[in-house]
């Protein structure tokens, strides 16, 4: 499988959706770039295995009962 992409004036390319999805590449990810046998090779630095939101939610063992409005109001009264 291959797709043709265009190099812009700033030497940028857009990775096709199929490639991004297949490799799990998301905004903010880093890619290694190298030349190999006359070809440009892009490789994810650390491929993502799971959804980062799920990873964050797994940091706590049970749901927290927090009133965000109350926390903000309490911070106003701390002065």
PDB file with one MODEL, atoms N, CA, C and O in Angstrom:
MODEL        1
ATOM      1  N   UNK A   1       0.843  -1.186   0.000  1.00  0.00           N
ATOM      2  CA  UNK A   1       0.000   0.000   0.000  1.00  0.00           C
ATOM      3  C   UNK A   1       0.884   1.244   0.000  1.00  0.00           C
ATOM      4  O   UNK A   1       1.836   1.324   0.777  1.00  0.00           O
ATOM      5  N   UNK A   2       0.588   2.192  -0.843  1.00  0.00           N
ATOM      6  CA  UNK A   2       1.272   3.473  -0.794  1.00  0.00           C
ATOM      7  C   UNK A   2       0.311   4.564  -1.234  1.00  0.00           C
ATOM      8  O   UNK A   2      -0.652   4.326  -1.964  1.00  0.00           O
ATOM      9  N   UNK A   3       0.606   5.765  -0.765  1.00  0.00           N
ATOM     10  CA  UNK A   3      -0.169   6.939  -1.100  1.00  0.00           C
ATOM     11  C   UNK A   3       0.811   8.046  -1.460  1.00  0.00           C
ATOM     12  O   UNK A   3       1.857   8.181  -0.826  1.00  0.00           O
ATOM     13  N   UNK A   4       0.486   8.825  -2.456  1.00  0.00           N
ATOM     14  CA  UNK A   4       1.332   9.942  -2.851  1.00  0.00           C
ATOM     15  C   UNK A   4       0.913  11.165  -2.043  1.00  0.00           C
ATOM     16  O   UNK A   4      -0.271  11.492  -1.962  1.00  0.00           O
ATOM     17  N   UNK A   5       1.904  11.844  -1.439  1.00  0.00           N
ATOM     18  CA  UNK A   5       1.637  13.080  -0.701  1.00  0.00           C
ATOM     19  C   UNK A   5       2.491  14.187  -1.309  1.00  0.00           C
ATOM     20  O   UNK A   5       3.499  13.917  -1.961  1.00  0.00           O
ATOM     21  N   UNK A   6       2.083  15.426  -1.092  1.00  0.00           N
ATOM     22  CA  UNK A   6       2.781  16.578  -1.662  1.00  0.00           C
ATOM     23  C   UNK A   6       3.602  17.271  -0.576  1.00  0.00           C
ATOM     24  O   UNK A   6       3.148  17.418   0.558  1.00  0.00           O
ATOM     25  N   UNK A   7       4.813  17.694  -0.936  1.00  0.00           N
ATOM     26  CA  UNK A   7       5.653  18.473  -0.032  1.00  0.00           C
ATOM     27  C   UNK A   7       5.266  19.938  -0.210  1.00  0.00           C
ATOM     28  O   UNK A   7       5.259  20.447  -1.331  1.00  0.00           O
ATOM     29  N   UNK A   8       4.941  20.626   0.903  1.00  0.00           N
ATOM     30  CA  UNK A   8       4.509  22.024   0.837  1.00  0.00           C
ATOM     31  C   UNK A   8       5.710  22.960   0.763  1.00  0.00           C
ATOM     32  O   UNK A   8       6.858  22.519   0.790  1.00  0.00           O
ATOM     33  N   UNK A   9       5.427  24.272   0.668  1.00  0.00           N
ATOM     34  CA  UNK A   9       6.488  25.285   0.612  1.00  0.00           C
ATOM     35  C   UNK A   9       7.399  25.221   1.831  1.00  0.00           C
ATOM     36  O   UNK A   9       8.581  25.553   1.741  1.00  0.00           O
ATOM     37  N   UNK A  10       6.859  24.799   2.967  1.00  0.00           N
ATOM     38  CA  UNK A  10       7.653  24.704   4.195  1.00  0.00           C
ATOM     39  C   UNK A  10       8.210  23.294   4.386  1.00  0.00           C
ATOM     40  O   UNK A  10       8.609  22.927   5.492  1.00  0.00           O
ATOM     41  N   UNK A  11       8.239  22.513   3.324  1.00  0.00           N
ATOM     42  CA  UNK A  11       8.766  21.138   3.339  1.00  0.00           C
ATOM     43  C   UNK A  11       7.991  20.238   4.299  1.00  0.00           C
ATOM     44  O   UNK A  11       8.571  19.356   4.933  1.00  0.00           O
ATOM     45  N   UNK A  12       6.697  20.456   4.405  1.00  0.00           N
ATOM     46  CA  UNK A  12       5.851  19.639   5.261  1.00  0.00           C
ATOM     47  C   UNK A  12       5.036  18.675   4.405  1.00  0.00           C
ATOM     48  O   UNK A  12       4.779  18.934   3.230  1.00  0.00           O
ATOM     49  N   UNK A  13       4.635  17.560   5.014  1.00  0.00           N
ATOM     50  CA  UNK A  13       3.735  16.615   4.357  1.00  0.00           C
ATOM     51  C   UNK A  13       2.606  16.286   5.331  1.00  0.00           C
ATOM     52  O   UNK A  13       2.735  16.501   6.536  1.00  0.00           O
ATOM     53  N   UNK A  14       1.512  15.771   4.809  1.00  0.00           N
ATOM     54  CA  UNK A  14       0.413  15.286   5.629  1.00  0.00           C
ATOM     55  C   UNK A  14       0.416  13.774   5.559  1.00  0.00           C
ATOM     56  O   UNK A  14       0.377  13.187   4.478  1.00  0.00           O
ATOM     57  N   UNK A  15       0.464  13.144   6.738  1.00  0.00           N
ATOM     58  CA  UNK A  15       0.385  11.687   6.759  1.00  0.00           C
ATOM     59  C   UNK A  15      -1.046  11.273   6.475  1.00  0.00           C
ATOM     60  O   UNK A  15      -1.966  11.765   7.129  1.00  0.00           O
ATOM     61  N   UNK A  16      -1.257  10.387   5.523  1.00  0.00           N
ATOM     62  CA  UNK A  16      -2.616   9.950   5.206  1.00  0.00           C
ATOM     63  C   UNK A  16      -3.298   9.302   6.418  1.00  0.00           C
ATOM     64  O   UNK A  16      -2.648   8.673   7.253  1.00  0.00           O
ATOM     65  N   UNK A  17      -4.605   9.470   6.488  1.00  0.00           N
ATOM     66  CA  UNK A  17      -5.391   8.950   7.605  1.00  0.00           C
ATOM     67  C   UNK A  17      -5.157   7.453   7.813  1.00  0.00           C
ATOM     68  O   UNK A  17      -5.021   6.998   8.949  1.00  0.00           O
ATOM     69  N   UNK A  18      -5.110   6.697   6.732  1.00  0.00           N
ATOM     70  CA  UNK A  18      -4.928   5.245   6.846  1.00  0.00           C
ATOM     71  C   UNK A  18      -3.603   4.909   7.539  1.00  0.00           C
ATOM     72  O   UNK A  18      -3.539   3.979   8.344  1.00  0.00           O
ATOM     73  N   UNK A  19      -2.554   5.661   7.227  1.00  0.00           N
ATOM     74  CA  UNK A  19      -1.239   5.433   7.828  1.00  0.00           C
ATOM     75  C   UNK A  19      -1.274   5.804   9.309  1.00  0.00           C
ATOM     76  O   UNK A  19      -0.793   5.051  10.156  1.00  0.00           O
ATOM     77  N   UNK A  20      -1.853   6.979   9.618  1.00  0.00           N
ATOM     78  CA  UNK A  20      -1.936   7.420  11.019  1.00  0.00           C
ATOM     79  C   UNK A  20      -2.691   6.417  11.863  1.00  0.00           C
ATOM     80  O   UNK A  20      -2.266   6.078  12.967  1.00  0.00           O
ATOM     81  N   UNK A  21      -3.822   5.936  11.339  1.00  0.00           N
ATOM     82  CA  UNK A  21      -4.630   4.989  12.104  1.00  0.00           C
ATOM     83  C   UNK A  21      -3.918   3.653  12.277  1.00  0.00           C
ATOM     84  O   UNK A  21      -3.961   3.059  13.354  1.00  0.00           O
ATOM     85  N   UNK A  22      -3.270   3.183  11.227  1.00  0.00           N
ATOM     86  CA  UNK A  22      -2.588   1.889  11.287  1.00  0.00           C
ATOM     87  C   UNK A  22      -1.461   1.901  12.315  1.00  0.00           C
ATOM     88  O   UNK A  22      -1.240   0.911  13.012  1.00  0.00           O
ATOM     89  N   UNK A  23      -0.744   3.034  12.407  1.00  0.00           N
ATOM     90  CA  UNK A  23       0.382   3.144  13.335  1.00  0.00           C
ATOM     91  C   UNK A  23       0.011   3.781  14.671  1.00  0.00           C
ATOM     92  O   UNK A  23       0.837   3.832  15.582  1.00  0.00           O
ATOM     93  N   UNK A  24      -1.227   4.267  14.795  1.00  0.00           N
ATOM     94  CA  UNK A  24      -1.649   4.899  16.047  1.00  0.00           C
ATOM     95  C   UNK A  24      -0.980   6.241  16.287  1.00  0.00           C
ATOM     96  O   UNK A  24      -0.753   6.624  17.435  1.00  0.00           O
ATOM     97  N   UNK A  25      -0.662   6.961  15.216  1.00  0.00           N
ATOM     98  CA  UNK A  25       0.006   8.259  15.333  1.00  0.00           C
ATOM     99  C   UNK A  25      -1.044   9.328  15.618  1.00  0.00           C
ATOM    100  O   UNK A  25      -2.078   9.409  14.955  1.00  0.00           O
ATOM    101  N   UNK A  26      -0.740  10.151  16.634  1.00  0.00           N
ATOM    102  CA  UNK A  26      -1.667  11.222  17.026  1.00  0.00           C
ATOM    103  C   UNK A  26      -0.931  12.551  17.069  1.00  0.00           C
ATOM    104  O   UNK A  26       0.299  12.600  17.025  1.00  0.00           O
ATOM    105  N   UNK A  27      -1.701  13.627  17.156  1.00  0.00           N
ATOM    106  CA  UNK A  27      -1.134  14.972  17.260  1.00  0.00           C
ATOM    107  C   UNK A  27      -0.206  15.018  18.471  1.00  0.00           C
ATOM    108  O   UNK A  27      -0.560  14.549  19.553  1.00  0.00           O
ATOM    109  N   UNK A  28       0.973  15.582  18.282  1.00  0.00           N
ATOM    110  CA  UNK A  28       1.938  15.704  19.372  1.00  0.00           C
ATOM    111  C   UNK A  28       2.937  14.562  19.446  1.00  0.00           C
ATOM    112  O   UNK A  28       3.928  14.659  20.170  1.00  0.00           O
ATOM    113  N   UNK A  29       2.697  13.485  18.711  1.00  0.00           N
ATOM    114  CA  UNK A  29       3.646  12.372  18.697  1.00  0.00           C
ATOM    115  C   UNK A  29       4.934  12.794  17.989  1.00  0.00           C
ATOM    116  O   UNK A  29       4.938  13.715  17.173  1.00  0.00           O
ATOM    117  N   UNK A  30       6.017  12.107  18.316  1.00  0.00           N
ATOM    118  CA  UNK A  30       7.298  12.345  17.670  1.00  0.00           C
ATOM    119  C   UNK A  30       7.616  11.188  16.737  1.00  0.00           C
ATOM    120  O   UNK A  30       7.306  10.033  17.028  1.00  0.00           O
ATOM    121  N   UNK A  31       8.241  11.517  15.606  1.00  0.00           N
ATOM    122  CA  UNK A  31       8.650  10.512  14.638  1.00  0.00           C
ATOM    123  C   UNK A  31      10.153  10.609  14.410  1.00  0.00           C
ATOM    124  O   UNK A  31      10.708  11.707  14.362  1.00  0.00           O
ATOM    125  N   UNK A  32      10.808   9.468  14.269  1.00  0.00           N
ATOM    126  CA  UNK A  32      12.204   9.436  13.851  1.00  0.00           C
ATOM    127  C   UNK A  32      12.203   9.539  12.330  1.00  0.00           C
ATOM    128  O   UNK A  32      11.378   8.914  11.663  1.00  0.00           O
ATOM    129  N   UNK A  33      13.119  10.322  11.785  1.00  0.00           N
ATOM    130  CA  UNK A  33      13.230  10.474  10.336  1.00  0.00           C
ATOM    131  C   UNK A  33      14.654  10.075   9.939  1.00  0.00           C
ATOM    132  O   UNK A  33      15.630  10.566  10.507  1.00  0.00           O
ATOM    133  N   UNK A  34      14.753   9.182   8.962  1.00  0.00           N
ATOM    134  CA  UNK A  34      16.072   8.770   8.481  1.00  0.00           C
ATOM    135  C   UNK A  34      15.994   8.450   6.990  1.00  0.00           C
ATOM    136  O   UNK A  34      14.916   8.241   6.433  1.00  0.00           O
ATOM    137  N   UNK A  35      17.153   8.419   6.372  1.00  0.00           N
ATOM    138  CA  UNK A  35      17.253   8.027   4.972  1.00  0.00           C
ATOM    139  C   UNK A  35      17.819   6.610   4.952  1.00  0.00           C
ATOM    140  O   UNK A  35      18.844   6.321   5.571  1.00  0.00           O
ATOM    141  N   UNK A  36      17.130   5.743   4.231  1.00  0.00           N
ATOM    142  CA  UNK A  36      17.542   4.344   4.154  1.00  0.00           C
ATOM    143  C   UNK A  36      17.436   3.878   2.712  1.00  0.00           C
ATOM    144  O   UNK A  36      16.338   3.800   2.162  1.00  0.00           O
ATOM    145  N   UNK A  37      18.566   3.571   2.102  1.00  0.00           N
ATOM    146  CA  UNK A  37      18.601   3.118   0.711  1.00  0.00           C
ATOM    147  C   UNK A  37      17.879   4.087  -0.228  1.00  0.00           C
ATOM    148  O   UNK A  37      17.123   3.667  -1.104  1.00  0.00           O
ATOM    149  N   UNK A  38      18.118   5.382  -0.038  1.00  0.00           N
ATOM    150  CA  UNK A  38      17.522   6.384  -0.908  1.00  0.00           C
ATOM    151  C   UNK A  38      16.060   6.677  -0.617  1.00  0.00           C
ATOM    152  O   UNK A  38      15.399   7.341  -1.416  1.00  0.00           O
ATOM    153  N   UNK A  39      15.536   6.196   0.509  1.00  0.00           N
ATOM    154  CA  UNK A  39      14.137   6.419   0.880  1.00  0.00           C
ATOM    155  C   UNK A  39      14.060   7.168   2.194  1.00  0.00           C
ATOM    156  O   UNK A  39      14.929   7.016   3.053  1.00  0.00           O
ATOM    157  N   UNK A  40      13.025   7.975   2.355  1.00  0.00           N
ATOM    158  CA  UNK A  40      12.755   8.634   3.630  1.00  0.00           C
ATOM    159  C   UNK A  40      11.915   7.672   4.461  1.00  0.00           C
ATOM    160  O   UNK A  40      10.874   7.194   4.011  1.00  0.00           O
ATOM    161  N   UNK A  41      12.379   7.394   5.678  1.00  0.00           N
ATOM    162  CA  UNK A  41      11.663   6.473   6.564  1.00  0.00           C
ATOM    163  C   UNK A  41      11.231   7.239   7.806  1.00  0.00           C
ATOM    164  O   UNK A  41      12.057   7.858   8.477  1.00  0.00           O
ATOM    165  N   UNK A  42       9.936   7.200   8.112  1.00  0.00           N
ATOM    166  CA  UNK A  42       9.380   7.811   9.321  1.00  0.00           C
ATOM    167  C   UNK A  42       8.976   6.693  10.265  1.00  0.00           C
ATOM    168  O   UNK A  42       8.321   5.734   9.857  1.00  0.00           O
ATOM    169  N   UNK A  43       9.370   6.817  11.537  1.00  0.00           N
ATOM    170  CA  UNK A  43       9.067   5.769  12.506  1.00  0.00           C
ATOM    171  C   UNK A  43       8.629   6.419  13.818  1.00  0.00           C
ATOM    172  O   UNK A  43       9.317   7.313  14.310  1.00  0.00           O
ATOM    173  N   UNK A  44       7.503   5.993  14.396  1.00  0.00           N
ATOM    174  CA  UNK A  44       7.090   6.553  15.686  1.00  0.00           C
ATOM    175  C   UNK A  44       8.167   6.315  16.748  1.00  0.00           C
ATOM    176  O   UNK A  44       8.734   5.226  16.829  1.00  0.00           O
ATOM    177  N   UNK A  45       8.446   7.334  17.556  1.00  0.00           N
ATOM    178  CA  UNK A  45       9.439   7.197  18.622  1.00  0.00           C
ATOM    179  C   UNK A  45       8.933   6.213  19.666  1.00  0.00           C
ATOM    180  O   UNK A  45       9.637   5.269  20.026  1.00  0.00           O
ATOM    181  N   UNK A  46       7.721   6.429  20.151  1.00  0.00           N
ATOM    182  CA  UNK A  46       7.100   5.516  21.109  1.00  0.00           C
ATOM    183  C   UNK A  46       5.685   5.255  20.608  1.00  0.00           C
ATOM    184  O   UNK A  46       4.807   6.102  20.772  1.00  0.00           O
ATOM    185  N   UNK A  47       5.456   4.103  20.005  1.00  0.00           N
ATOM    186  CA  UNK A  47       4.099   3.836  19.508  1.00  0.00           C
ATOM    187  C   UNK A  47       3.108   3.728  20.662  1.00  0.00           C
ATOM    188  O   UNK A  47       3.397   3.113  21.688  1.00  0.00           O
ATOM    189  N   UNK A  48       1.957   4.323  20.482  1.00  0.00           N
ATOM    190  CA  UNK A  48       0.909   4.256  21.500  1.00  0.00           C
ATOM    191  C   UNK A  48       0.165   2.946  21.366  1.00  0.00           C
ATOM    192  O   UNK A  48      -0.173   2.516  20.263  1.00  0.00           O
ATOM    193  N   UNK A  49      -0.080   2.333  22.473  1.00  0.00           N
ATOM    194  CA  UNK A  49      -0.795   1.063  22.482  1.00  0.00           C
ATOM    195  C   UNK A  49      -2.256   1.229  22.872  1.00  0.00           C
ATOM    196  O   UNK A  49      -3.120   0.456  22.460  1.00  0.00           O
ATOM    197  N   UNK A  50      -2.517   2.284  23.700  1.00  0.00           N
ATOM    198  CA  UNK A  50      -3.879   2.469  24.196  1.00  0.00           C
ATOM    199  C   UNK A  50      -4.261   3.931  24.112  1.00  0.00           C
ATOM    200  O   UNK A  50      -3.454   4.791  23.760  1.00  0.00           O
ATOM    201  N   UNK A  51      -5.505   4.185  24.444  1.00  0.00           N
ATOM    202  CA  UNK A  51      -6.034   5.536  24.482  1.00  0.00           C
ATOM    203  C   UNK A  51      -5.480   6.241  25.725  1.00  0.00           C
ATOM    204  O   UNK A  51      -5.628   5.713  26.827  1.00  0.00           O
ATOM    205  N   UNK A  52      -4.835   7.435  25.589  1.00  0.00           N
ATOM    206  CA  UNK A  52      -4.256   8.112  26.749  1.00  0.00           C
ATOM    207  C   UNK A  52      -5.297   8.496  27.800  1.00  0.00           C
ATOM    208  O   UNK A  52      -4.968   8.559  28.984  1.00  0.00           O
ATOM    209  N   UNK A  53      -6.534   8.753  27.401  1.00  0.00           N
ATOM    210  CA  UNK A  53      -7.584   9.081  28.370  1.00  0.00           C
ATOM    211  C   UNK A  53      -7.854   7.868  29.262  1.00  0.00           C
ATOM    212  O   UNK A  53      -8.024   8.011  30.473  1.00  0.00           O
ATOM    213  N   UNK A  54      -7.892   6.691  28.669  1.00  0.00           N
ATOM    214  CA  UNK A  54      -8.070   5.476  29.465  1.00  0.00           C
ATOM    215  C   UNK A  54      -6.925   5.303  30.453  1.00  0.00           C
ATOM    216  O   UNK A  54      -7.146   4.905  31.597  1.00  0.00           O
ATOM    217  N   UNK A  55      -5.704   5.601  30.019  1.00  0.00           N
ATOM    218  CA  UNK A  55      -4.547   5.502  30.911  1.00  0.00           C
ATOM    219  C   UNK A  55      -4.699   6.435  32.106  1.00  0.00           C
ATOM    220  O   UNK A  55      -4.415   6.044  33.238  1.00  0.00           O
ATOM    221  N   UNK A  56      -5.144   7.659  31.863  1.00  0.00           N
ATOM    222  CA  UNK A  56      -5.329   8.614  32.967  1.00  0.00           C
ATOM    223  C   UNK A  56      -6.431   8.157  33.913  1.00  0.00           C
ATOM    224  O   UNK A  56      -6.298   8.282  35.130  1.00  0.00           O
ATOM    225  N   UNK A  57      -7.513   7.631  33.360  1.00  0.00           N
ATOM    226  CA  UNK A  57      -8.613   7.177  34.209  1.00  0.00           C
ATOM    227  C   UNK A  57      -8.205   5.986  35.067  1.00  0.00           C
ATOM    228  O   UNK A  57      -8.772   5.772  36.138  1.00  0.00           O
ATOM    229  N   UNK A  58      -7.233   5.214  34.607  1.00  0.00           N
ATOM    230  CA  UNK A  58      -6.770   4.058  35.370  1.00  0.00           C
ATOM    231  C   UNK A  58      -5.848   4.444  36.520  1.00  0.00           C
ATOM    232  O   UNK A  58      -5.455   3.575  37.299  1.00  0.00           O
ATOM    233  N   UNK A  59      -5.492   5.722  36.651  1.00  0.00           N
ATOM    234  CA  UNK A  59      -4.621   6.162  37.727  1.00  0.00           C
ATOM    235  C   UNK A  59      -5.324   6.165  39.084  1.00  0.00           C
ATOM    236  O   UNK A  59      -4.670   6.111  40.126  1.00  0.00           O
ATOM    237  N   UNK A  60      -6.648   6.229  39.068  1.00  0.00           N
ATOM    238  CA  UNK A  60      -7.393   6.221  40.331  1.00  0.00           C
ATOM    239  C   UNK A  60      -8.193   4.929  40.423  1.00  0.00           C
ATOM    240  O   UNK A  60      -8.666   4.405  39.415  1.00  0.00           O
ATOM    241  N   UNK A  61      -8.337   4.426  41.636  1.00  0.00           N
ATOM    242  CA  UNK A  61      -9.011   3.138  41.816  1.00  0.00           C
ATOM    243  C   UNK A  61     -10.529   3.262  41.846  1.00  0.00           C
ATOM    244  O   UNK A  61     -11.240   2.333  41.465  1.00  0.00           O
ATOM    245  N   UNK A  62     -11.028   4.417  42.302  1.00  0.00           N
ATOM    246  CA  UNK A  62     -12.474   4.606  42.327  1.00  0.00           C
ATOM    247  C   UNK A  62     -12.792   6.063  41.995  1.00  0.00           C
ATOM    248  O   UNK A  62     -11.942   6.936  42.174  1.00  0.00           O
ATOM    249  N   UNK A  63     -13.994   6.331  41.520  1.00  0.00           N
ATOM    250  CA  UNK A  63     -14.364   7.711  41.172  1.00  0.00           C
ATOM    251  C   UNK A  63     -14.286   8.630  42.386  1.00  0.00           C
ATOM    252  O   UNK A  63     -14.598   8.230  43.508  1.00  0.00           O
ATOM    253  N   UNK A  64     -13.864   9.868  42.138  1.00  0.00           N
ATOM    254  CA  UNK A  64     -13.786  10.866  43.197  1.00  0.00           C
ATOM    255  C   UNK A  64     -15.017  11.746  43.170  1.00  0.00           C
ATOM    256  O   UNK A  64     -15.521  12.096  42.102  1.00  0.00           O
ATOM    257  N   UNK A  65     -15.493  12.101  44.342  1.00  0.00           N
ATOM    258  CA  UNK A  65     -16.651  12.987  44.453  1.00  0.00           C
ATOM    259  C   UNK A  65     -16.123  14.390  44.751  1.00  0.00           C
ATOM    260  O   UNK A  65     -15.926  14.752  45.911  1.00  0.00           O
ATOM    261  N   UNK A  66     -15.896  15.171  43.702  1.00  0.00           N
ATOM    262  CA  UNK A  66     -15.320  16.502  43.845  1.00  0.00           C
ATOM    263  C   UNK A  66     -16.271  17.524  43.252  1.00  0.00           C
ATOM    264  O   UNK A  66     -16.781  17.353  42.145  1.00  0.00           O
ATOM    265  N   UNK A  67     -16.502  18.596  44.010  1.00  0.00           N
ATOM    266  CA  UNK A  67     -17.310  19.711  43.534  1.00  0.00           C
ATOM    267  C   UNK A  67     -16.351  20.798  43.081  1.00  0.00           C
ATOM    268  O   UNK A  67     -15.800  21.524  43.909  1.00  0.00           O
ATOM    269  N   UNK A  68     -16.146  20.917  41.783  1.00  0.00           N
ATOM    270  CA  UNK A  68     -15.170  21.857  41.235  1.00  0.00           C
ATOM    271  C   UNK A  68     -15.538  23.302  41.574  1.00  0.00           C
ATOM    272  O   UNK A  68     -14.653  24.111  41.853  1.00  0.00           O
ATOM    273  N   UNK A  69     -16.814  23.633  41.552  1.00  0.00           N
ATOM    274  CA  UNK A  69     -17.241  25.003  41.866  1.00  0.00           C
ATOM    275  C   UNK A  69     -16.876  25.333  43.309  1.00  0.00           C
ATOM    276  O   UNK A  69     -16.393  26.427  43.601  1.00  0.00           O
ATOM    277  N   UNK A  70     -17.110  24.383  44.204  1.00  0.00           N
ATOM    278  CA  UNK A  70     -16.773  24.594  45.612  1.00  0.00           C
ATOM    279  C   UNK A  70     -15.264  24.791  45.791  1.00  0.00           C
ATOM    280  O   UNK A  70     -14.847  25.645  46.573  1.00  0.00           O
ATOM    281  N   UNK A  71     -14.455  24.026  45.089  1.00  0.00           N
ATOM    282  CA  UNK A  71     -13.002  24.182  45.181  1.00  0.00           C
ATOM    283  C   UNK A  71     -12.561  25.571  44.727  1.00  0.00           C
ATOM    284  O   UNK A  71     -11.691  26.178  45.352  1.00  0.00           O
ATOM    285  N   UNK A  72     -13.148  26.075  43.655  1.00  0.00           N
ATOM    286  CA  UNK A  72     -12.792  27.409  43.152  1.00  0.00           C
ATOM    287  C   UNK A  72     -13.224  28.458  44.165  1.00  0.00           C
ATOM    288  O   UNK A  72     -12.455  29.367  44.480  1.00  0.00           O
ATOM    289  N   UNK A  73     -14.442  28.343  44.678  1.00  0.00           N
ATOM    290  CA  UNK A  73     -14.925  29.324  45.666  1.00  0.00           C
ATOM    291  C   UNK A  73     -14.065  29.317  46.919  1.00  0.00           C
ATOM    292  O   UNK A  73     -13.804  30.375  47.490  1.00  0.00           O
ATOM    293  N   UNK A  74     -13.619  28.139  47.360  1.00  0.00           N
ATOM    294  CA  UNK A  74     -12.750  28.056  48.534  1.00  0.00           C
ATOM    295  C   UNK A  74     -11.407  28.727  48.251  1.00  0.00           C
ATOM    296  O   UNK A  74     -10.840  29.367  49.137  1.00  0.00           O
ATOM    297  N   UNK A  75     -10.897  28.590  47.036  1.00  0.00           N
ATOM    298  CA  UNK A  75      -9.621  29.217  46.719  1.00  0.00           C
ATOM    299  C   UNK A  75      -9.723  30.746  46.729  1.00  0.00           C
ATOM    300  O   UNK A  75      -8.747  31.434  47.028  1.00  0.00           O
ATOM    301  N   UNK A  76     -10.893  31.267  46.406  1.00  0.00           N
ATOM    302  CA  UNK A  76     -11.091  32.727  46.449  1.00  0.00           C
ATOM    303  C   UNK A  76     -11.028  33.219  47.889  1.00  0.00           C
ATOM    304  O   UNK A  76     -10.554  34.326  48.145  1.00  0.00           O
ATOM    305  N   UNK A  77     -11.500  32.410  48.829  1.00  0.00           N
ATOM    306  CA  UNK A  77     -11.575  32.821  50.229  1.00  0.00           C
ATOM    307  C   UNK A  77     -10.252  32.641  50.958  1.00  0.00           C
ATOM    308  O   UNK A  77     -10.130  33.076  52.103  1.00  0.00           O
ATOM    309  N   UNK A  78      -9.262  32.017  50.339  1.00  0.00           N
ATOM    310  CA  UNK A  78      -7.990  31.772  50.991  1.00  0.00           C
ATOM    311  C   UNK A  78      -7.125  33.014  51.117  1.00  0.00           C
ATOM    312  O   UNK A  78      -6.164  33.009  51.886  1.00  0.00           O
ATOM    313  N   UNK A  79      -7.434  34.068  50.392  1.00  0.00           N
ATOM    314  CA  UNK A  79      -6.615  35.302  50.443  1.00  0.00           C
ATOM    315  C   UNK A  79      -6.822  35.960  51.730  1.00  0.00           C
ATOM    316  O   UNK A  79      -6.235  37.010  51.989  1.00  0.00           O
TER     317      UNK A  79
ENDMDL
END
